[in-house]
Amino acid sequence: MERFLPDDDATTAFGAELAAMLVPGDIVSLEGELGAGKSALARATIRALANDPELEIPSPTFALVQPYETPRGLVLHADLYRLGDAAEADELGLLDNDAGIVLVEWAERAEQMVAAATITITLAIPPGGAGRTLTLTRR
């Protein structure tokens, strides 16, 4: 699936759409360069899963993983950008709970996360910088 997201409202709407299609055990790899909108999409998706549009969602950049209890079960939001070694990802427990949903930014820093991903979403900044091009692949 490919889609153009022209603005933040479109990103939020797609986050709700993504949340509706996720099932326990899904691991979503969010890919794209810095500033492509990975965190914005993760926040929109988590808010939709939690059924709380005002939910505070801090960046997991320094904590590496932020957990959320939602009506749909446990949701883990991870950012692997700061990993020094792919083996460090195993210590985060991202693959330990088949009943949860995992959203991973910078999954490519740990090949085991890429291999485990059930959905890969790539966000790209088009020429001119307006909006985002989204590509979704489901395994």
Steps between C-alpha positions, in 0.01 A plus 500: 500500500626846414348823616585867504450672837479873424495624861481417871125437483555236231771340714263490797225349286735234368614425855137421589470285188818313590380449859180341369695243297750403773458176693682364805842375396549760228841664484505816292832623366487874435768599252616826349758771541509743792196727482299267276217471753562164670433637848193696389351186346585291808333758727186512285482120497548465876240768571253315278578166668453665840184678384648819647584781254666702778723223637849628579749297294861591577771404255664171592834626367669501842291239684516278187157348578175656625217261599129584477207304638212542256156342456667294226773378735863590557661728242876555498650799321874460444769713342819310423693797361736513799584128510872437494461138394213294357527255792383778736154477342454153651527651849203728430252211491331619181457144373396350834124567498292343222188667640632854455542739210846645439579817304873531429680801363845432352443122505775468239751549784413147616457244222296271727235775524488540123466123462217488758303792355154407377445845351759736355410862445741722311451875513679716244530874462411588141690760296409841633442362851121535515310202636623141523482197276408187695556143386355213706599138455343216701665160537 
